[in-house]
Amino acid sequence: MRVLLAVTCVLLALAGCGRPPAQSAATAEGRPSSAGEELVILSPHNEYIRYEFGHGFERWYREQTGKSITVDWRDMGGTSEDVRFIRGGYGKAGKDEGIMVDIFFGGGIPPYDTLAKEGLFEPYRLPDDLLARIPADFPGGKVYDPGYRFYGTVFSGFGIMFNREVLRRLGIPEPRTWEDLTRPELLSWIGMGDPRSSGSALMVFQIILQAYGWEKGWDVITRMSANTRYFTASAAAVPKDVALGEVAVGGAIDFYAATTIERVGGDRLGFVLPEGKTVMNPDPIAILKNPPHRELAQAFLRFVMSEEGQRLWFLPPGSPDGPERYNLRRLPVMPEVYQRYADLVGDLRSPYHWRTDFVYDEPKASRVSGVLQDLLGTFVIEAQYELVPAWKACIAAGLPPRALAELTRMPISEEEALALGEDWGEPAEVENRVRTLTEWAKMAATKYRQARSASKAEGSPDPSLRAGRDGPSGPSE
């Protein structure tokens, strides 16, 4: 039933193309809107980024042209919902009509790859002098699309944030790898973003699957998810709960973690990028097909990619060239600014100096993303009422191999997932998708019950294994 309700919600989102809720830079702080044109930006970025780039662009454009404009920010509730809005809007209005939105800003590379292939972005080549200051590639991938359909604006690192005090109390060492989050002692002590609504949360699961391989990756994901207390629609909520001690660890983007650690203190909190098992990834921007304010959209893209825009990402507020109010603590894609402002940012390290043997396959991630969201939804999130008791049974039985294999196995291979990804989101495939999701939901319940039975049959309790607190995700054994 939950699967059918979720699919119904998706269909309703696809059917509508109403304008998403608006918030301009002016109305965000309760002042009258500026006269002149209005640039409409769809973005999952937080209010700090919206404030600094909204006000920064309004000021920059006025200095450049003498004209006053207003930036109007909109969001449907996260990256995935924003993408559904874009696809649904163009599906109803047609690519030649536009959807009354100019810019899509933030959300990670995979959705931009997908939307670009669907022809929903308008290519725009930056002026030569500006493009020459932005590398086309970085260690691990591309900075911008070769067809100029989207540009990475800033880098994000995906890792693990943890509360040192809570871990000490639990007697658990600080995590260093994704596998550390599978420890039985962390049962119900992990917080994660919901990959069906959060682009950054989806990226964490994509990274794990590519870093460990499909089968081992699902082993890590399943155990980690069994330890997870909740999956929140907003990935920004996880670092806050880690800081409060509501959870001991959580998946986090580097800048969310850094902002929280700066506020609370590094003696209590920590953050790690799993060595060789994660990536730095550009967070993009794109002009949507047939924007209502094309000239303004192009100007905003130039501003974000210029030095004036790039330094807003990482300079401290109050510095001569920095943001007005908020320290965004992010890593810009323009290499030269790191050296130019070294005296203001201290040990902030350029991602262009980062080295790793792990190569993230962006096309593969984009191709499988829709299928992966549904696999995670049916086998991990919606099935927690079966997953958590099965995991507890495995722990109580001393983690017997056969039971663990049953717990973590997936019904399809990576090759099958990639094949499904070819047309997974197409309207013509809705009936097949609903049928598949229903089958997966039944499979999930069956395999977790079988894992519980196998645990009781082959297990021998190991007193050295102890589980964490009982969470709300499932009944106690």
TORVOKE-983450 format. One record per residue (C-alpha): residue in one letter; x, y, z. Coordinates in steps of 0.1 Angstrom, whole numbers, m for minus. Layout:
N
+------+-------+-------+-------+
: code :    xx :    yy :    zz :
+------+-------+-------+-------+
:    A :     X :     Y :     Z :
...
+------+-------+-------+-------+
END
This chain:
477
+------+-------+-------+-------+
: code :    xx :    yy :    zz :
+------+-------+-------+-------+
:    M :     0 :     0 :     0 :
:    R :    28 :    24 :     9 :
:    V :    45 :    17 :   m25 :
:    L :    12 :    24 :   m44 :
:    L :     7 :    57 :   m24 :
:    A :    43 :    68 :   m32 :
:    V :    38 :    61 :   m69 :
:    T :     5 :    80 :   m68 :
:    C :    22 :   110 :   m53 :
:    V :    49 :   108 :   m81 :
:    L :    22 :   107 :  m107 :
:    L :     4 :   137 :   m92 :
:    A :    37 :   156 :   m92 :
:    L :    44 :   147 :  m128 :
:    A :     9 :   158 :  m138 :
:    G :    11 :   193 :  m124 :
:    C :    32 :   222 :  m137 :
:    G :    21 :   249 :  m112 :
:    R :    47 :   273 :  m101 :
:    P :    65 :   262 :   m69 :
:    P :    63 :   283 :   m37 :
:    A :    82 :   315 :   m41 :
:    Q :   106 :   335 :   m18 :
:    S :   125 :   364 :   m32 :
:    A :   156 :   379 :   m16 :
:    A :   135 :   408 :    m6 :
:    T :   105 :   390 :     9 :
:    A :   129 :   367 :    27 :
:    E :   138 :   395 :    50 :
:    G :   105 :   414 :    50 :
:    R :   115 :   443 :    28 :
:    P :    96 :   456 :    m3 :
:    S :   106 :   439 :   m36 :
:    S :   129 :   459 :   m60 :
:    A :   114 :   473 :   m91 :
:    G :   123 :   458 :  m124 :
:    E :   126 :   422 :  m138 :
:    E :   124 :   391 :  m116 :
:    L :   148 :   361 :  m120 :
:    V :   131 :   329 :  m110 :
:    I :   155 :   302 :   m95 :
:    L :   145 :   267 :   m85 :
:    S :   169 :   254 :   m59 :
:    P :   173 :   230 :   m30 :
:    H :   200 :   252 :   m15 :
:    N :   196 :   264 :    21 :
:    E :   185 :   299 :    31 :
:    Y :   221 :   310 :    38 :
:    I :   231 :   304 :     2 :
:    R :   199 :   319 :   m11 :
:    Y :   205 :   350 :     9 :
:    E :   241 :   356 :    m1 :
:    F :   237 :   348 :   m38 :
:    G :   203 :   366 :   m41 :
:    H :   216 :   398 :   m26 :
:    G :   250 :   394 :   m42 :
:    F :   235 :   391 :   m77 :
:    E :   210 :   420 :   m72 :
:    R :   239 :   442 :   m61 :
:    W :   263 :   430 :   m89 :
:    Y :   236 :   434 :  m116 :
:    R :   228 :   469 :  m104 :
:    E :   265 :   479 :  m105 :
:    Q :   269 :   463 :  m140 :
:    T :   238 :   477 :  m157 :
:    G :   223 :   504 :  m134 :
:    K :   190 :   483 :  m133 :
:    S :   173 :   469 :  m103 :
:    I :   161 :   433 :  m104 :
:    T :   146 :   408 :   m79 :
:    V :   157 :   372 :   m73 :
:    D :   128 :   349 :   m67 :
:    W :   137 :   316 :   m50 :
:    R :   116 :   285 :   m53 :
:    D :   118 :   249 :   m40 :
:    M :    94 :   219 :   m42 :
:    G :   109 :   202 :   m11 :
:    G :   144 :   190 :   m21 :
:    T :   164 :   179 :   m52 :
:    S :   142 :   150 :   m62 :
:    E :   110 :   170 :   m59 :
:    D :   125 :   198 :   m79 :
:    V :   135 :   174 :  m107 :
:    R :   100 :   159 :  m107 :
:    F :    86 :   195 :  m110 :
:    I :   109 :   203 :  m140 :
:    R :   101 :   170 :  m158 :
:    G :    64 :   172 :  m151 :
:    G :    62 :   209 :  m162 :
:    Y :    80 :   203 :  m195 :
:    G :    60 :   171 :  m200 :
:    K :    27 :   191 :  m199 :
:    A :    38 :   225 :  m214 :
:    G :    63 :   211 :  m239 :
:    K :   100 :   220 :  m243 :
:    D :    92 :   250 :  m266 :
:    E :    70 :   267 :  m240 :
:    G :    92 :   267 :  m208 :
:    I :    79 :   264 :  m172 :
:    M :    82 :   300 :  m160 :
:    V :   115 :   292 :  m142 :
:    D :   149 :   304 :  m153 :
:    I :   175 :   286 :  m134 :
:    F :   180 :   252 :  m116 :
:    F :   208 :   257 :   m90 :
:    G :   222 :   229 :   m68 :
:    G :   214 :   193 :   m62 :
:    G :   244 :   173 :   m74 :
:    I :   256 :   160 :  m108 :
:    P :   234 :   129 :  m114 :
:    P :   201 :   148 :  m119 :
:    Y :   218 :   174 :  m142 :
:    D :   232 :   146 :  m164 :
:    T :   197 :   132 :  m167 :
:    L :   179 :   165 :  m174 :
:    A :   206 :   175 :  m199 :
:    K :   201 :   143 :  m218 :
:    E :   164 :   149 :  m219 :
:    G :   170 :   183 :  m235 :
:    L :   156 :   203 :  m206 :
:    F :   186 :   227 :  m203 :
:    E :   195 :   256 :  m225 :
:    P :   232 :   255 :  m234 :
:    Y :   252 :   287 :  m226 :
:    R :   289 :   291 :  m232 :
:    L :   306 :   314 :  m207 :
:    P :   327 :   342 :  m222 :
:    D :   362 :   330 :  m231 :
:    D :   380 :   351 :  m205 :
:    L :   358 :   336 :  m177 :
:    L :   358 :   300 :  m191 :
:    A :   396 :   301 :  m192 :
:    R :   396 :   305 :  m154 :
:    I :   375 :   273 :  m148 :
:    P :   392 :   239 :  m154 :
:    A :   371 :   215 :  m175 :
:    D :   381 :   186 :  m152 :
:    F :   393 :   178 :  m117 :
:    P :   407 :   147 :  m100 :
:    G :   376 :   124 :  m102 :
:    G :   354 :   139 :  m129 :
:    K :   343 :   169 :  m149 :
:    V :   337 :   204 :  m136 :
:    Y :   313 :   213 :  m164 :
:    D :   294 :   197 :  m192 :
:    P :   313 :   197 :  m225 :
:    G :   282 :   210 :  m242 :
:    Y :   279 :   239 :  m218 :
:    R :   245 :   227 :  m206 :
:    F :   255 :   229 :  m169 :
:    Y :   284 :   241 :  m148 :
:    G :   298 :   229 :  m115 :
:    T :   298 :   260 :   m92 :
:    V :   313 :   246 :   m60 :
:    F :   327 :   212 :   m47 :
:    S :   310 :   190 :   m21 :
:    G :   327 :   162 :    m1 :
:    F :   306 :   133 :    12 :
:    G :   315 :   118 :    45 :
:    I :   306 :   108 :    80 :
:    M :   299 :   133 :   109 :
:    F :   301 :   120 :   145 :
:    N :   296 :   130 :   181 :
:    R :   327 :   121 :   201 :
:    E :   310 :   123 :   234 :
:    V :   282 :    99 :   225 :
:    L :   307 :    75 :   209 :
:    R :   328 :    75 :   240 :
:    R :   298 :    68 :   261 :
:    L :   289 :    39 :   239 :
:    G :   325 :    26 :   239 :
:    I :   326 :    28 :   200 :
:    P :   357 :    41 :   182 :
:    E :   354 :    70 :   158 :
:    P :   343 :    59 :   123 :
:    R :   368 :    61 :    94 :
:    T :   350 :    41 :    67 :
:    W :   314 :    34 :    56 :
:    E :   318 :    m1 :    68 :
:    D :   323 :    12 :   104 :
:    L :   286 :    22 :   103 :
:    T :   276 :   m15 :   101 :
:    R :   288 :   m22 :   137 :
:    P :   260 :   m38 :   157 :
:    E :   267 :   m14 :   186 :
:    L :   254 :    15 :   164 :
:    L :   219 :     0 :   162 :
:    S :   195 :    31 :   161 :
:    W :   224 :    55 :   166 :
:    I :   227 :    66 :   129 :
:    G :   209 :    94 :   111 :
:    M :   206 :    96 :    73 :
:    G :   189 :   117 :    47 :
:    D :   162 :   101 :    26 :
:    P :   177 :    94 :    m9 :
:    R :   143 :    97 :   m25 :
:    S :   141 :   134 :   m16 :
:    S :   177 :   145 :    m9 :
:    G :   203 :   146 :   m37 :
:    S :   232 :   145 :   m13 :
:    A :   218 :   115 :     5 :
:    L :   214 :    97 :   m28 :
:    M :   250 :   105 :   m36 :
:    V :   262 :    88 :    m4 :
:    F :   245 :    55 :   m15 :
:    Q :   258 :    59 :   m50 :
:    I :   293 :    63 :   m37 :
:    I :   291 :    32 :   m14 :
:    L :   278 :    11 :   m43 :
:    Q :   306 :    22 :   m66 :
:    A :   334 :    21 :   m40 :
:    Y :   326 :   m14 :   m28 :
:    G :   309 :   m29 :   m58 :
:    W :   273 :   m38 :   m62 :
:    E :   271 :   m69 :   m39 :
:    K :   294 :   m57 :   m12 :
:    G :   279 :   m22 :   m14 :
:    W :   244 :   m35 :    m7 :
:    D :   258 :   m55 :    22 :
:    V :   272 :   m22 :    37 :
:    I :   240 :    m3 :    28 :
:    T :   217 :   m29 :    43 :
:    R :   235 :   m32 :    76 :
:    M :   241 :     6 :    79 :
:    S :   204 :    12 :    71 :
:    A :   193 :   m14 :    97 :
:    N :   213 :     7 :   122 :
:    T :   196 :    39 :   110 :
:    R :   172 :    56 :   134 :
:    Y :   155 :    77 :   107 :
:    F :   157 :    89 :    71 :
:    T :   149 :   126 :    69 :
:    A :   138 :   145 :    38 :
:    S :   164 :   172 :    47 :
:    A :   200 :   161 :    48 :
:    A :   208 :   193 :    66 :
:    A :   189 :   180 :    97 :
:    V :   214 :   151 :   102 :
:    P :   244 :   173 :   114 :
:    K :   221 :   191 :   138 :
:    D :   210 :   159 :   154 :
:    V :   246 :   146 :   156 :
:    A :   255 :   178 :   174 :
:    L :   225 :   174 :   198 :
:    G :   234 :   137 :   205 :
:    E :   202 :   124 :   191 :
:    V :   223 :   102 :   169 :
:    A :   260 :    93 :   172 :
:    V :   269 :    94 :   135 :
:    G :   254 :   104 :   102 :
:    G :   261 :   108 :    66 :
:    A :   268 :   145 :    58 :
:    I :   281 :   169 :    32 :
:    D :   314 :   185 :    42 :
:    F :   300 :   221 :    45 :
:    Y :   270 :   211 :    66 :
:    A :   293 :   193 :    89 :
:    A :   319 :   221 :    90 :
:    T :   293 :   248 :    98 :
:    T :   279 :   227 :   126 :
:    I :   314 :   219 :   140 :
:    E :   324 :   255 :   139 :
:    R :   293 :   265 :   159 :
:    V :   295 :   236 :   185 :
:    G :   332 :   229 :   187 :
:    G :   357 :   203 :   173 :
:    D :   363 :   188 :   207 :
:    R :   328 :   174 :   207 :
:    L :   322 :   167 :   170 :
:    G :   342 :   153 :   141 :
:    F :   339 :   147 :   104 :
:    V :   358 :   122 :    81 :
:    L :   360 :   116 :    44 :
:    P :   364 :    78 :    41 :
:    E :   398 :    74 :    24 :
:    G :   396 :    59 :   m10 :
:    K :   358 :    54 :    m6 :
:    T :   344 :    89 :   m14 :
:    V :   346 :   117 :   m38 :
:    M :   346 :   155 :   m42 :
:    N :   318 :   163 :   m66 :
:    P :   308 :   196 :   m83 :
:    D :   274 :   210 :   m74 :
:    P :   259 :   224 :  m107 :
:    I :   238 :   252 :  m121 :
:    A :   219 :   253 :  m154 :
:    I :   196 :   275 :  m174 :
:    L :   163 :   258 :  m180 :
:    K :   149 :   254 :  m215 :
:    N :   132 :   285 :  m228 :
:    P :   136 :   306 :  m197 :
:    P :   112 :   336 :  m193 :
:    H :   142 :   359 :  m185 :
:    R :   170 :   346 :  m207 :
:    E :   193 :   376 :  m203 :
:    L :   190 :   377 :  m166 :
:    A :   195 :   339 :  m164 :
:    Q :   228 :   342 :  m184 :
:    A :   239 :   371 :  m162 :
:    F :   233 :   351 :  m130 :
:    L :   253 :   322 :  m144 :
:    R :   282 :   345 :  m152 :
:    F :   280 :   360 :  m117 :
:    V :   280 :   326 :  m100 :
:    M :   310 :   315 :  m120 :
:    S :   329 :   348 :  m118 :
:    E :   354 :   356 :   m90 :
:    E :   327 :   379 :   m74 :
:    G :   304 :   349 :   m70 :
:    Q :   330 :   323 :   m63 :
:    R :   344 :   341 :   m33 :
:    L :   310 :   342 :   m16 :
:    W :   313 :   304 :   m12 :
:    F :   343 :   305 :    12 :
:    L :   353 :   339 :    25 :
:    P :   342 :   349 :    60 :
:    P :   313 :   373 :    63 :
:    G :   324 :   409 :    68 :
:    S :   356 :   406 :    48 :
:    P :   359 :   432 :    20 :
:    D :   350 :   408 :    m8 :
:    G :   330 :   382 :    12 :
:    P :   294 :   375 :    20 :
:    E :   272 :   399 :    40 :
:    R :   260 :   377 :    68 :
:    Y :   268 :   339 :    65 :
:    N :   299 :   318 :    63 :
:    L :   290 :   293 :    37 :
:    R :   322 :   273 :    41 :
:    R :   322 :   257 :     6 :
:    L :   349 :   250 :   m19 :
:    P :   347 :   271 :   m51 :
:    V :   356 :   256 :   m85 :
:    M :   379 :   286 :   m95 :
:    P :   414 :   275 :   m85 :
:    E :   431 :   309 :   m83 :
:    V :   409 :   322 :   m55 :
:    Y :   424 :   297 :   m30 :
:    Q :   458 :   313 :   m33 :
:    R :   445 :   349 :   m36 :
:    Y :   426 :   347 :    m4 :
:    A :   449 :   323 :    16 :
:    D :   454 :   349 :    44 :
:    L :   416 :   349 :    51 :
:    V :   408 :   312 :    49 :
:    G :   438 :   296 :    65 :
:    D :   442 :   259 :    58 :
:    L :   413 :   256 :    33 :
:    R :   426 :   231 :     8 :
:    S :   419 :   232 :   m29 :
:    P :   400 :   201 :   m42 :
:    Y :   423 :   202 :   m72 :
:    H :   451 :   189 :   m49 :
:    W :   430 :   161 :   m36 :
:    R :   441 :   126 :   m48 :
:    T :   422 :    93 :   m46 :
:    D :   423 :    59 :   m64 :
:    F :   386 :    58 :   m64 :
:    V :   371 :    70 :   m97 :
:    Y :   334 :    78 :   m96 :
:    D :   314 :    69 :  m127 :
:    E :   290 :    98 :  m132 :
:    P :   272 :    84 :  m163 :
:    K :   265 :    51 :  m145 :
:    A :   252 :    69 :  m114 :
:    S :   229 :    91 :  m135 :
:    R :   216 :    61 :  m154 :
:    V :   208 :    40 :  m123 :
:    S :   196 :    68 :  m100 :
:    G :   159 :    64 :  m104 :
:    V :   160 :    27 :  m100 :
:    L :   183 :    30 :   m70 :
:    Q :   159 :    54 :   m52 :
:    D :   131 :    29 :   m56 :
:    L :   154 :     0 :   m45 :
:    L :   163 :    19 :   m14 :
:    G :   127 :    29 :    m8 :
:    T :   113 :    m6 :   m10 :
:    F :   142 :   m26 :     5 :
:    V :   155 :    m3 :    31 :
:    I :   133 :    26 :    41 :
:    E :    97 :    13 :    38 :
:    A :   108 :   m21 :    49 :
:    Q :   125 :   m10 :    82 :
:    Y :    97 :   m26 :   102 :
:    E :   110 :   m60 :    89 :
:    L :   147 :   m51 :    84 :
:    V :   154 :   m39 :   119 :
:    P :   140 :   m70 :   137 :
:    A :   159 :   m92 :   112 :
:    W :   191 :   m74 :   119 :
:    K :   185 :   m77 :   157 :
:    A :   180 :  m114 :   152 :
:    C :   213 :  m117 :   133 :
:    I :   231 :   m98 :   161 :
:    A :   216 :  m119 :   188 :
:    A :   227 :  m151 :   170 :
:    G :   263 :  m139 :   166 :
:    L :   260 :  m127 :   129 :
:    P :   256 :  m162 :   113 :
:    P :   269 :  m160 :    76 :
:    R :   238 :  m176 :    60 :
:    A :   214 :  m153 :    77 :
:    L :   235 :  m123 :    69 :
:    A :   237 :  m133 :    32 :
:    E :   199 :  m136 :    32 :
:    L :   196 :  m102 :    49 :
:    T :   217 :   m83 :    25 :
:    R :   211 :   m99 :    m9 :
:    M :   193 :   m79 :   m36 :
:    P :   169 :   m92 :   m62 :
:    I :   186 :   m77 :   m92 :
:    S :   222 :   m73 :  m104 :
:    E :   239 :   m41 :  m113 :
:    E :   235 :   m49 :  m150 :
:    E :   198 :   m54 :  m145 :
:    A :   195 :   m22 :  m126 :
:    L :   213 :    m3 :  m154 :
:    A :   190 :   m18 :  m180 :
:    L :   159 :    m8 :  m160 :
:    G :   173 :    27 :  m157 :
:    E :   170 :    33 :  m194 :
:    D :   133 :    41 :  m193 :
:    W :   125 :    38 :  m156 :
:    G :   110 :    73 :  m153 :
:    E :    91 :    73 :  m186 :
:    P :    54 :    78 :  m183 :
:    A :    48 :    49 :  m206 :
:    E :    65 :    26 :  m181 :
:    V :    44 :    36 :  m151 :
:    E :    24 :     4 :  m150 :
:    N :    55 :   m18 :  m152 :
:    R :    72 :     3 :  m125 :
:    V :    42 :     0 :  m101 :
:    R :    41 :   m38 :  m107 :
:    T :    79 :   m41 :  m101 :
:    L :    77 :   m20 :   m69 :
:    T :    49 :   m41 :   m55 :
:    E :    70 :   m73 :   m62 :
:    W :   100 :   m58 :   m46 :
:    A :    81 :   m48 :   m15 :
:    K :    69 :   m84 :   m11 :
:    M :   104 :   m97 :   m17 :
:    A :   118 :   m74 :    10 :
:    A :    94 :   m86 :    36 :
:    T :   100 :  m122 :    27 :
:    K :   138 :  m121 :    27 :
:    Y :   139 :  m103 :    61 :
:    R :   116 :  m129 :    76 :
:    Q :   138 :  m156 :    62 :
:    A :   169 :  m139 :    76 :
:    R :   153 :  m140 :   111 :
:    S :   144 :  m177 :   107 :
:    A :   180 :  m185 :    95 :
:    S :   194 :  m166 :   125 :
:    K :   175 :  m187 :   149 :
:    A :   183 :  m219 :   131 :
:    E :   221 :  m215 :   127 :
:    G :   231 :  m189 :   152 :
:    S :   250 :  m192 :   185 :
:    P :   248 :  m161 :   206 :
:    D :   280 :  m142 :   209 :
:    P :   282 :  m121 :   241 :
:    S :   308 :   m98 :   226 :
:    L :   282 :   m84 :   202 :
:    R :   259 :   m59 :   218 :
:    A :   233 :   m38 :   200 :
:    G :   226 :    m1 :   206 :
:    R :   194 :    13 :   220 :
:    D :   160 :     1 :   206 :
:    G :   149 :    26 :   180 :
:    P :   114 :    34 :   168 :
:    S :   120 :    17 :   134 :
:    G :   108 :   m17 :   144 :
:    P :    95 :   m39 :   172 :
:    S :   118 :   m55 :   197 :
:    E :   125 :   m92 :   194 :
+------+-------+-------+-------+
END
